[in-house]
Amino acid sequence: MLWIITKYALTAGIVVLISEVAKRSDKAGALIAALPTVTILALIWMFIEGQGQQKLANHAYYTFWYVLPTLPMFLAFPILLSRFSFWPALGFCALISVICFFAVALVVRQFGIDLI
């Protein structure tokens, strides 16, 4: 139980750190947020918990493919935010990510990569 609490505390602490840094510096906050900290932590937790190399490799591999369709959202959000309030802009961005995910999944399936 202590292990799970430690994992939650460290992971949540990074999210809080990013939001606090972003209050002071847009660029520094975005840089820290852009780092694959969640993936790195997940890999560390999985490794410590004894997951095999194949499981770790699969996690990193699929994370790459799942990150790609989220990238257009980061370009769309500032534009949408200037036209809508925060929540609708965020909702549209989520929709953009879902549409892009299915588009990427269809394209990469042609190369033998099954994301769905």
DSSP file (Angstrom, degrees, kcal/mol; ACC not computed):
  #  RESIDUE AA STRUCTURE BP1 BP2  ACC     N-H-->O    O-->H-N    N-H-->O    O-->H-N    TCO  KAPPA ALPHA  PHI   PSI    X-CA   Y-CA   Z-CA
    1    1 A M     >        0   0    0      0, 0.0     4,-2.1     0, 0.0     5,-0.2   0.000 360.0 360.0 360.0 -39.5    0.0    0.0    0.0
    2    2 A L  H  >  +     0   0    0      1,-0.2     4,-2.4     2,-0.2     5,-0.2   0.869 360.0  56.2 -61.6 -35.8    2.9    2.4    0.8
    3    3 A W  H  > S+     0   0    0      2,-0.2     4,-2.5     1,-0.2    -1,-0.2   0.921 107.2  47.6 -62.4 -44.5    4.3    1.7   -2.7
    4    4 A I  H  > S+     0   0    0      2,-0.2     4,-2.6     1,-0.2    -2,-0.2   0.908 111.8  50.1 -65.0 -41.7    1.0    2.8   -4.4
    5    5 A I  H  X S+     0   0    0     -4,-2.1     4,-2.7     2,-0.2    -1,-0.2   0.906 110.5  50.5 -62.4 -41.5    0.8    6.0   -2.2
    6    6 A T  H  X S+     0   0    0     -4,-2.4     4,-2.6     2,-0.2     5,-0.3   0.921 110.3  49.6 -61.6 -45.1    4.5    6.7   -3.1
    7    7 A K  H  X S+     0   0    0     -4,-2.5     4,-2.4     1,-0.2     5,-0.2   0.936 113.4  46.1 -60.4 -47.3    3.7    6.3   -6.8
    8    8 A Y  H  X S+     0   0    0     -4,-2.6     4,-2.9     1,-0.2     5,-0.3   0.926 113.1  49.7 -61.4 -45.1    0.7    8.6   -6.6
    9    9 A A  H  X S+     0   0    0     -4,-2.7     4,-2.3     2,-0.2    -2,-0.2   0.924 114.1  43.5 -63.0 -46.1    2.5   11.2   -4.6
   10   10 A L  H  X S+     0   0    0     -4,-2.6     4,-1.5     2,-0.2    -1,-0.2   0.919 116.6  46.7 -66.4 -43.2    5.5   11.4   -6.9
   11   11 A T  H  X S+     0   0    0     -4,-2.4     4,-1.4    -5,-0.3     3,-0.2   0.931 115.3  45.3 -66.0 -45.5    3.4   11.4  -10.1
   12   12 A A  H  X S+     0   0    0     -4,-2.9     4,-2.5    -5,-0.2     5,-0.2   0.874 107.6  60.0 -64.8 -36.7    1.0   14.0   -8.8
   13   13 A G  H  X S+     0   0    0     -4,-2.3     4,-2.6    -5,-0.3    -1,-0.2   0.865 102.2  52.1 -60.0 -36.6    3.9   16.1   -7.6
   14   14 A I  H  X S+     0   0    0     -4,-1.5     4,-2.5    -3,-0.2    -1,-0.2   0.906 109.0  49.7 -67.1 -40.8    5.3   16.3  -11.1
   15   15 A V  H  X S+     0   0    0     -4,-1.4     4,-2.2     2,-0.2    -2,-0.2   0.921 113.0  46.9 -63.4 -43.3    1.9   17.6  -12.4
   16   16 A V  H  X S+     0   0    0     -4,-2.5     4,-2.5     2,-0.2     5,-0.2   0.917 110.6  53.1 -63.7 -43.2    1.8   20.2   -9.6
   17   17 A L  H  X S+     0   0    0     -4,-2.6     4,-2.8    -5,-0.2     5,-0.2   0.927 108.7  49.8 -56.8 -46.8    5.4   21.2  -10.3
   18   18 A I  H  X S+     0   0    0     -4,-2.5     4,-2.5     1,-0.2    -1,-0.2   0.928 111.9  47.1 -60.0 -46.1    4.6   21.7  -14.0
   19   19 A S  H  X S+     0   0    0     -4,-2.2     4,-1.1     1,-0.2    -1,-0.2   0.871 113.5  48.4 -66.9 -35.0    1.5   23.9  -13.2
   20   20 A E  H  X S+     0   0    0     -4,-2.5     4,-0.8     2,-0.2    -2,-0.2   0.910 113.0  46.8 -70.5 -41.8    3.5   25.9  -10.7
   21   21 A V  H >X S+     0   0    0     -4,-2.8     4,-2.5     1,-0.2     3,-0.9   0.906 108.8  56.3 -64.0 -40.4    6.4   26.5  -13.1
   22   22 A A  H 3< S+     0   0    0     -4,-2.5    -1,-0.2     1,-0.3    -2,-0.2   0.788  98.0  62.2 -64.2 -27.8    4.0   27.4  -15.8
   23   23 A K  H 3< S+     0   0    0     -4,-1.1    -1,-0.3    -3,-0.2    -2,-0.2   0.846 114.5  33.8 -62.9 -32.7    2.5   30.1  -13.6
   24   24 A R  H << S+     0   0    0     -3,-0.9     2,-0.3    -4,-0.8    -2,-0.2   0.788 132.9  18.3 -94.4 -32.4    5.9   31.8  -13.7
   25   25 A S     X  -     0   0    0     -4,-2.5     4,-2.5     1,-0.1    -1,-0.3  -0.916  53.4-161.1-148.1 115.4    7.2   31.0  -17.1
   26   26 A D  H  > S+     0   0    0     -2,-0.3     4,-2.3     1,-0.2     5,-0.2   0.931  97.6  46.1 -57.3 -46.8    5.1   29.8  -20.1
   27   27 A K  H  > S+     0   0    0      2,-0.2     4,-2.6     1,-0.2    -1,-0.2   0.925 113.7  46.1 -66.6 -46.0    8.1   28.4  -21.9
   28   28 A A  H  > S+     0   0    0      2,-0.2     4,-2.4     1,-0.2     5,-0.2   0.912 114.2  49.0 -65.3 -41.8    9.6   26.6  -18.9
   29   29 A G  H  X S+     0   0    0     -4,-2.5     4,-2.4    -8,-0.4    -1,-0.2   0.917 113.3  46.7 -62.4 -43.1    6.3   25.1  -17.9
   30   30 A A  H  X S+     0   0    0     -4,-2.3     4,-2.3    -5,-0.3    -2,-0.2   0.888 110.6  53.1 -66.8 -38.7    5.7   23.9  -21.5
   31   31 A L  H  X S+     0   0    0     -4,-2.6     4,-1.1     2,-0.2    -2,-0.2   0.938 112.0  44.3 -61.6 -46.7    9.2   22.5  -21.8
   32   32 A I  H  < S+     0   0    0     -4,-2.4     3,-0.4     1,-0.2     5,-0.4   0.910 114.6  49.7 -65.1 -40.8    8.7   20.4  -18.6
   33   33 A A  H  < S+     0   0    0     -4,-2.4    -1,-0.2     1,-0.2    -2,-0.2   0.844 107.2  55.7 -66.1 -32.7    5.2   19.4  -19.7
   34   34 A A  H  < S+     0   0    0     -4,-2.3    -1,-0.2    -5,-0.2    -2,-0.2   0.730  86.3  95.9 -74.2 -21.5    6.6   18.3  -23.1
   35   35 A L  S  < S-     0   0    0     -4,-1.1     2,-2.3    -3,-0.4     3,-0.4  -0.414  91.4-114.6 -65.7 146.2    9.1   16.0  -21.6
   36   36 A P     >  +     0   0    0      0, 0.0     4,-2.9     0, 0.0     5,-0.2  -0.205  65.3 142.9 -79.1  52.4    7.8   12.5  -21.5
   37   37 A T  H  >  +     0   0    0     -2,-2.3     4,-2.9    -5,-0.4     5,-0.2   0.888  67.9  49.9 -62.9 -41.0    7.8   12.5  -17.7
   38   38 A V  H  > S+     0   0    0     -3,-0.4     4,-2.6     2,-0.2    -1,-0.2   0.928 114.0  45.7 -65.2 -42.4    4.6   10.4  -17.3
   39   39 A T  H  > S+     0   0    0      2,-0.2     4,-2.7     1,-0.2    -2,-0.2   0.918 112.9  50.0 -65.4 -43.2    5.9    7.8  -19.7
   40   40 A I  H  X S+     0   0    0     -4,-2.9     4,-2.5     2,-0.2    -2,-0.2   0.931 112.5  47.3 -61.1 -45.0    9.3    7.7  -18.0
   41   41 A L  H  X S+     0   0    0     -4,-2.9     4,-3.2     2,-0.2     5,-0.2   0.922 111.1  51.2 -62.4 -42.9    7.6    7.4  -14.6
   42   42 A A  H  X S+     0   0    0     -4,-2.6     4,-2.8     1,-0.2    -2,-0.2   0.916 110.9  48.5 -60.4 -42.5    5.4    4.6  -16.0
   43   43 A L  H  X S+     0   0    0     -4,-2.7     4,-2.6     2,-0.2    -1,-0.2   0.907 112.4  48.6 -64.0 -40.7    8.4    2.8  -17.3
   44   44 A I  H  X S+     0   0    0     -4,-2.5     4,-2.9     2,-0.2     5,-0.2   0.948 113.1  46.9 -62.9 -48.5   10.2    3.2  -14.0
   45   45 A W  H  X S+     0   0    0     -4,-3.2     4,-2.1     1,-0.2    -2,-0.2   0.928 114.0  48.2 -60.3 -44.8    7.2    1.9  -12.1
   46   46 A M  H  <>S+     0   0    0     -4,-2.8     5,-2.7    -5,-0.2    -1,-0.2   0.908 113.1  48.0 -62.2 -42.0    6.7   -1.0  -14.5
   47   47 A F  H ><5S+     0   0    0     -4,-2.6     3,-1.8     1,-0.2    -2,-0.2   0.943 112.0  48.3 -63.5 -48.5   10.5   -1.9  -14.3
   48   48 A I  H 3<5S+     0   0    0     -4,-2.9    -1,-0.2     1,-0.3    -2,-0.2   0.855 108.6  55.5 -61.0 -34.7   10.5   -1.7  -10.5
   49   49 A E  T 3<5S-     0   0    0     -4,-2.1    -1,-0.3    -5,-0.2    -2,-0.2   0.387 122.7-106.2 -83.1   5.2    7.4   -3.9  -10.3
   50   50 A G  T < 5 +     0   0    0     -3,-1.8    -3,-0.2     1,-0.2    -2,-0.1   0.684  58.2 163.5  85.9  19.1    9.1   -6.6  -12.4
   51   51 A Q      < -     0   0    0     -5,-2.7    -1,-0.2    -6,-0.2     5,-0.0  -0.436  41.7-106.9 -66.9 146.6    7.5   -6.2  -15.8
   52   52 A G     >  -     0   0    0      1,-0.1     4,-2.0    -2,-0.1     5,-0.2  -0.191  24.2-105.6 -73.1 166.1    9.5   -7.9  -18.5
   53   53 A Q  H  > S+     0   0    0      1,-0.2     4,-3.0     2,-0.2     5,-0.2   0.864 119.8  55.4 -58.8 -38.3   11.5   -6.2  -21.2
   54   54 A Q  H  > S+     0   0    0      1,-0.2     4,-2.7     2,-0.2    -1,-0.2   0.899 107.1  49.7 -64.7 -39.5    8.9   -6.9  -23.8
   55   55 A K  H  > S+     0   0    0      2,-0.2     4,-2.1     1,-0.2    -1,-0.2   0.911 113.6  46.1 -64.4 -42.9    6.2   -5.2  -21.8
   56   56 A L  H  X S+     0   0    0     -4,-2.0     4,-2.2     2,-0.2    -2,-0.2   0.918 113.6  48.6 -65.3 -44.3    8.4   -2.2  -21.3
   57   57 A A  H  X S+     0   0    0     -4,-3.0     4,-2.6     1,-0.2    -2,-0.2   0.910 111.0  50.4 -63.6 -42.4    9.3   -2.1  -25.0
   58   58 A N  H  X S+     0   0    0     -4,-2.7     4,-2.8     2,-0.2     5,-0.3   0.900 108.4  53.2 -62.2 -40.6    5.7   -2.4  -26.0
   59   59 A H  H  X S+     0   0    0     -4,-2.1     4,-2.1     1,-0.2    -2,-0.2   0.941 112.6  43.2 -60.9 -47.2    4.7    0.5  -23.7
   60   60 A A  H  X S+     0   0    0     -4,-2.2     4,-1.8     2,-0.2    -2,-0.2   0.914 114.5  51.3 -64.2 -42.6    7.3    2.8  -25.2
   61   61 A Y  H  X S+     0   0    0     -4,-2.6     4,-1.4     1,-0.2    -2,-0.2   0.940 113.9  41.6 -61.6 -50.1    6.4    1.7  -28.8
   62   62 A Y  H  X S+     0   0    0     -4,-2.8     4,-2.1     1,-0.2    -1,-0.2   0.830 108.1  61.1 -71.2 -30.8    2.7    2.2  -28.5
   63   63 A T  H  X S+     0   0    0     -4,-2.1     4,-1.9    -5,-0.3    -1,-0.2   0.917 101.7  54.4 -59.4 -41.9    3.2    5.5  -26.6
   64   64 A F  H  X S+     0   0    0     -4,-1.8     4,-1.5     1,-0.2     3,-0.3   0.946 111.0  44.1 -54.8 -50.2    5.0    6.8  -29.6
   65   65 A W  H  < S+     0   0    0     -4,-1.4    -1,-0.2     1,-0.2    -2,-0.2   0.806 113.8  50.2 -69.1 -29.3    2.1    6.0  -31.9
   66   66 A Y  H  < S+     0   0    0     -4,-2.1     4,-0.3     1,-0.2    -1,-0.2   0.727 106.3  56.0 -81.9 -21.5   -0.5    7.4  -29.5
   67   67 A V  H >X S+     0   0    0     -4,-1.9     3,-1.7    -3,-0.3     4,-0.8   0.880  94.2  68.8 -74.5 -38.5    1.4   10.7  -29.0
   68   68 A L  G >< S+     0   0    0     -4,-1.5     3,-1.2     1,-0.3    -1,-0.2   0.887  97.1  49.4 -50.6 -49.0    1.4   11.5  -32.7
   69   69 A P  G 34 S+     0   0    0      0, 0.0    -1,-0.3     0, 0.0     4,-0.3   0.637 105.3  59.8 -71.6  -9.4   -2.4   12.1  -33.0
   70   70 A T  G X> S+     0   0    0     -3,-1.7     3,-0.8    -4,-0.3     4,-0.7   0.686  84.8  80.5 -86.0 -17.1   -2.4   14.4  -30.0
   71   71 A L  H XX S+     0   0    0     -3,-1.2     3,-1.0    -4,-0.8     4,-0.8   0.872  83.6  57.8 -61.6 -41.2    0.1   16.9  -31.5
   72   72 A P  H >> S+     0   0    0      0, 0.0     4,-2.3     0, 0.0     3,-0.5   0.829  97.0  66.0 -59.2 -28.1   -2.4   18.8  -33.7
   73   73 A M  H <> S+     0   0    0     -3,-0.8     4,-2.6    -4,-0.3    -2,-0.2   0.877  95.2  56.1 -58.7 -37.8   -4.4   19.6  -30.6
   74   74 A F  H << S+     0   0    0     -3,-1.0    -1,-0.2    -4,-0.7    -3,-0.1   0.797 111.0  43.6 -69.6 -27.0   -1.6   21.8  -29.3
   75   75 A L  H <X S+     0   0    0     -4,-0.8     4,-0.7    -3,-0.5    -1,-0.2   0.837 116.2  47.5 -81.0 -34.9   -1.7   23.9  -32.4
   76   76 A A  H  X S+     0   0    0     -4,-2.3     4,-3.0     1,-0.2     5,-0.3   0.841  97.4  71.1 -75.3 -33.5   -5.4   24.1  -32.5
   77   77 A F  H  X S+     0   0    0     -4,-2.6     4,-3.0     1,-0.2     5,-0.2   0.902  97.1  47.1 -56.4 -49.5   -5.9   25.0  -28.8
   78   78 A P  H  > S+     0   0    0      0, 0.0     4,-1.4     0, 0.0    -1,-0.2   0.901 115.7  46.9 -60.5 -37.6   -4.6   28.6  -29.0
   79   79 A I  H  X S+     0   0    0     -4,-0.7     4,-0.7     2,-0.2     3,-0.2   0.944 115.8  44.2 -67.2 -47.7   -6.6   29.3  -32.1
   80   80 A L  H >X S+     0   0    0     -4,-3.0     4,-2.7     1,-0.2     3,-0.7   0.868 109.4  57.0 -65.5 -36.4   -9.8   27.8  -30.6
   81   81 A L  H 3< S+     0   0    0     -4,-3.0    -1,-0.2    -5,-0.3    -2,-0.2   0.836 103.3  54.1 -64.9 -32.1   -9.2   29.5  -27.3
   82   82 A S  H 3< S+     0   0    0     -4,-1.4    -1,-0.3    -3,-0.2    -2,-0.2   0.712 118.1  36.3 -73.7 -18.4   -9.2   32.9  -29.0
   83   83 A R  H << S+     0   0    0     -3,-0.7     2,-0.2    -4,-0.7    -2,-0.2   0.701 125.5  26.6-103.7 -26.3  -12.6   32.1  -30.6
   84   84 A F  S  < S-     0   0    0     -4,-2.7    -1,-0.1    -5,-0.1     2,-0.0  -0.782  87.6 -92.1-129.5 171.0  -14.3   30.2  -27.7
   85   85 A S     >  -     0   0    0     -2,-0.2     4,-2.1    -3,-0.1     5,-0.2  -0.259  53.2 -89.4 -76.8 176.8  -14.1   30.0  -24.0
   86   86 A F  H  > S+     0   0    0      1,-0.2     4,-2.7     2,-0.2     5,-0.2   0.913 119.7  47.9 -56.7 -53.5  -11.8   27.5  -22.3
   87   87 A W  H  > S+     0   0    0      1,-0.2     4,-2.6     2,-0.2    -1,-0.2   0.909 113.4  45.1 -64.0 -46.2  -14.2   24.5  -22.0
   88   88 A P  H  > S+     0   0    0      0, 0.0     4,-2.8     0, 0.0    -1,-0.2   0.918 114.2  51.0 -62.3 -39.4  -15.5   24.5  -25.5
   89   89 A A  H  X S+     0   0    0     -4,-2.1     4,-2.1     1,-0.2    -2,-0.2   0.924 112.1  46.7 -61.3 -43.5  -11.9   25.0  -26.8
   90   90 A L  H  X S+     0   0    0     -4,-2.7     4,-2.2    -5,-0.2    -1,-0.2   0.897 111.7  51.4 -65.5 -40.0  -10.8   22.1  -24.7
   91   91 A G  H  X S+     0   0    0     -4,-2.6     4,-2.2     2,-0.2    -2,-0.2   0.920 109.5  49.2 -62.5 -44.6  -13.7   20.0  -25.9
   92   92 A F  H  X S+     0   0    0     -4,-2.8     4,-2.7     1,-0.2    -1,-0.2   0.891 109.9  52.8 -61.1 -38.9  -13.0   20.7  -29.5
   93   93 A C  H  X S+     0   0    0     -4,-2.1     4,-2.4     2,-0.2    -1,-0.2   0.890 107.4  50.7 -64.9 -39.2   -9.3   19.8  -28.9
   94   94 A A  H  X S+     0   0    0     -4,-2.2     4,-2.2     2,-0.2    -1,-0.2   0.919 111.5  48.6 -63.2 -41.9  -10.4   16.4  -27.4
   95   95 A L  H  X S+     0   0    0     -4,-2.2     4,-2.6     2,-0.2    -2,-0.2   0.910 109.5  52.0 -63.7 -42.8  -12.5   15.8  -30.5
   96   96 A I  H  X S+     0   0    0     -4,-2.7     4,-2.8     1,-0.2    -1,-0.2   0.914 109.8  50.3 -58.3 -43.5   -9.6   16.7  -32.8
   97   97 A S  H  X S+     0   0    0     -4,-2.4     4,-2.5     2,-0.2    -2,-0.2   0.901 110.5  48.5 -63.8 -41.2   -7.4   14.3  -30.9
   98   98 A V  H  X S+     0   0    0     -4,-2.2     4,-2.3     2,-0.2    -2,-0.2   0.934 113.4  47.0 -64.9 -45.8   -9.9   11.5  -31.2
   99   99 A I  H  X S+     0   0    0     -4,-2.6     4,-2.1     1,-0.2    -2,-0.2   0.928 114.2  47.6 -61.3 -45.2  -10.4   12.1  -35.0
  100  100 A C  H  X S+     0   0    0     -4,-2.8     4,-2.9    -5,-0.2     5,-0.2   0.876 108.5  55.9 -64.3 -36.9   -6.7   12.3  -35.5
  101  101 A F  H  X S+     0   0    0     -4,-2.5     4,-2.8     1,-0.2    -2,-0.2   0.952 109.7  44.4 -60.0 -49.2   -6.2    9.1  -33.5
  102  102 A F  H  X S+     0   0    0     -4,-2.3     4,-2.1     1,-0.2    -1,-0.2   0.874 113.4  51.7 -65.5 -34.9   -8.6    7.1  -35.7
  103  103 A A  H  X S+     0   0    0     -4,-2.1     4,-2.2     2,-0.2    -1,-0.2   0.936 112.4  45.0 -64.6 -45.8   -7.0    8.6  -38.8
  104  104 A V  H  X S+     0   0    0     -4,-2.9     4,-3.1     1,-0.2     5,-0.3   0.917 111.3  53.8 -63.3 -42.4   -3.5    7.6  -37.7
  105  105 A A  H  X S+     0   0    0     -4,-2.8     4,-1.4    -5,-0.2    10,-0.2   0.897 109.8  47.7 -59.7 -40.4   -4.7    4.2  -36.7
  106  106 A L  H  X S+     0   0    0     -4,-2.1     4,-0.7    -5,-0.2    -1,-0.2   0.904 114.5  46.2 -66.5 -40.7   -6.2    3.7  -40.2
  107  107 A V  H >< S+     0   0    0     -4,-2.2     3,-1.1     1,-0.2     4,-0.3   0.948 114.4  44.9 -68.2 -49.0   -3.0    4.8  -41.9
  108  108 A V  H ><>S+     0   0    0     -4,-3.1     5,-2.1     1,-0.3     3,-1.6   0.740  99.2  70.9 -73.2 -20.0   -0.5    2.8  -39.8
  109  109 A R  H ><5S+     0   0    0     -4,-1.4     3,-1.8    -5,-0.3    -1,-0.3   0.843  89.7  63.4 -60.2 -31.0   -2.7   -0.3  -40.0
  110  110 A Q  T <<5S+     0   0    0     -3,-1.1    -1,-0.3    -4,-0.7    -2,-0.2   0.696 103.1  49.0 -65.3 -18.1   -1.6   -0.4  -43.7
  111  111 A F  T < 5S-     0   0    0     -3,-1.6    -1,-0.3    -4,-0.3    -2,-0.2   0.196 127.8 -97.2-106.2  13.9    2.0   -0.9  -42.4
  112  112 A G  T < 5S+     0   0    0     -3,-1.8     2,-0.6     1,-0.2    -3,-0.2   0.649  82.4 132.1  83.7  15.5    1.0   -3.7  -40.0
  113  113 A I      < -     0   0    0     -5,-2.1     2,-0.8    -8,-0.1    -1,-0.2  -0.900  40.2-161.0-105.0 116.7    0.7   -1.5  -36.8
  114  114 A D        +     0   0    0     -2,-0.6    -8,-0.1     1,-0.2    -9,-0.1  -0.849  21.9 163.0-103.3 107.9   -2.5   -2.3  -35.0
  115  115 A L              0   0    0     -2,-0.8    -1,-0.2   -10,-0.2   -10,-0.1   0.603 360.0 360.0 -97.6 -14.6   -3.4    0.5  -32.6
  116  116 A I              0   0    0    -11,-0.1    -1,-0.1   -14,-0.1    -2,-0.1   0.406 360.0 360.0-112.2 360.0   -7.1   -0.4  -32.0
